Amino acid sequence: MIYFLKALSKQKEKLEAKIKRERIIIGALPTLSVEILEIAREHGRVTVNDAVKATQASRNTIKDHMRTLHNNGLVERHGAGRGTWYSLA
């Protein structure tokens, strides 16, 4: 029983650290980038078209934010061209 409680406590500490890091990262991001990350979190993946529909931002603006999120390691890109989709890193 003690082993289980210690393991649970360690998991809780890891989760708290992850949440703290995520809040720092999200706090430094533009609002549109945060919205894109939320879409990816809710649906498991996001395309440029999904983000355009959800945010009403221009396609080129979304592409720029996606590129920045990918370069910062916050999302992973899958596919190429029109079939490209992104997931949380």
C-alpha positions as CSV (number, residue, x, y, z in Angstrom):
1,M,0.0,0.0,0.0
2,I,2.8,2.4,0.9
3,Y,4.5,1.7,-2.5
4,F,1.3,2.5,-4.3
5,L,0.9,5.8,-2.4
6,K,4.5,6.8,-3.1
7,A,4.1,6.1,-6.8
8,L,0.9,8.1,-6.8
9,S,2.6,11.0,-5.1
10,K,5.5,11.0,-7.6
11,Q,3.0,11.1,-10.5
12,K,1.2,14.0,-8.8
13,E,4.5,15.9,-8.5
14,K,5.3,15.3,-12.2
15,L,1.9,16.5,-13.3
16,E,2.2,19.6,-11.2
17,A,5.6,20.4,-12.8
18,K,4.1,19.8,-16.3
19,I,1.2,22.1,-15.6
20,K,3.5,24.8,-14.3
21,R,5.7,24.6,-17.5
22,E,2.6,24.6,-19.7
23,R,1.2,27.8,-18.0
24,I,4.6,29.5,-18.5
25,I,4.6,28.6,-22.2
26,I,1.0,29.5,-22.8
27,G,1.4,32.8,-21.0
28,A,4.1,33.8,-23.4
29,L,2.1,32.9,-26.5
30,P,-0.2,35.1,-28.6
31,T,-3.9,34.5,-28.1
32,L,-4.4,32.9,-31.5
33,S,-1.6,30.4,-30.8
34,V,-3.3,29.4,-27.6
35,E,-6.6,29.0,-29.4
36,I,-4.9,26.7,-31.9
37,L,-3.4,24.6,-29.1
38,E,-6.8,24.3,-27.5
39,I,-8.3,23.0,-30.7
40,A,-5.5,20.4,-31.0
41,R,-6.1,19.4,-27.3
42,E,-9.8,19.1,-27.7
43,H,-9.8,17.1,-31.0
44,G,-6.4,15.4,-30.8
45,R,-5.3,17.0,-34.1
46,V,-5.8,20.3,-36.0
47,T,-5.5,21.3,-39.6
48,V,-5.1,24.8,-40.9
49,N,-8.6,24.7,-42.2
50,D,-10.0,23.6,-38.8
51,A,-8.2,26.5,-37.2
52,V,-9.4,29.0,-39.8
53,K,-13.0,27.9,-39.2
54,A,-12.8,28.0,-35.4
55,T,-10.9,31.3,-35.1
56,Q,-12.1,33.2,-38.2
57,A,-8.4,34.3,-38.7
58,S,-6.9,34.4,-42.2
59,R,-5.3,31.3,-43.6
60,N,-1.9,32.9,-43.9
61,T,-2.0,34.1,-40.3
62,I,-2.9,30.6,-39.1
63,K,-0.1,29.1,-41.2
64,D,2.4,31.5,-39.6
65,H,1.2,30.6,-36.1
66,M,1.3,26.9,-36.9
67,R,4.9,27.3,-38.2
68,T,5.9,29.1,-35.0
69,L,4.3,26.5,-32.8
70,H,6.0,23.7,-34.8
71,N,9.4,25.4,-34.6
72,N,9.0,25.9,-30.9
73,G,8.3,22.2,-30.4
74,L,4.7,22.7,-29.2
75,V,3.0,20.8,-32.1
76,E,4.2,18.0,-34.4
77,R,3.5,18.2,-38.1
78,H,2.1,15.1,-39.9
79,G,2.0,14.9,-43.7
80,A,2.7,17.5,-46.3
81,G,0.7,19.9,-48.5
82,R,-3.0,20.0,-48.2
83,G,-3.0,16.8,-46.1
84,T,-0.9,18.3,-43.3
85,W,-2.3,18.1,-39.8
86,Y,-0.8,18.9,-36.4
87,S,-0.9,17.3,-33.0
88,L,0.3,18.3,-29.6
89,A,4.0,17.5,-29.1
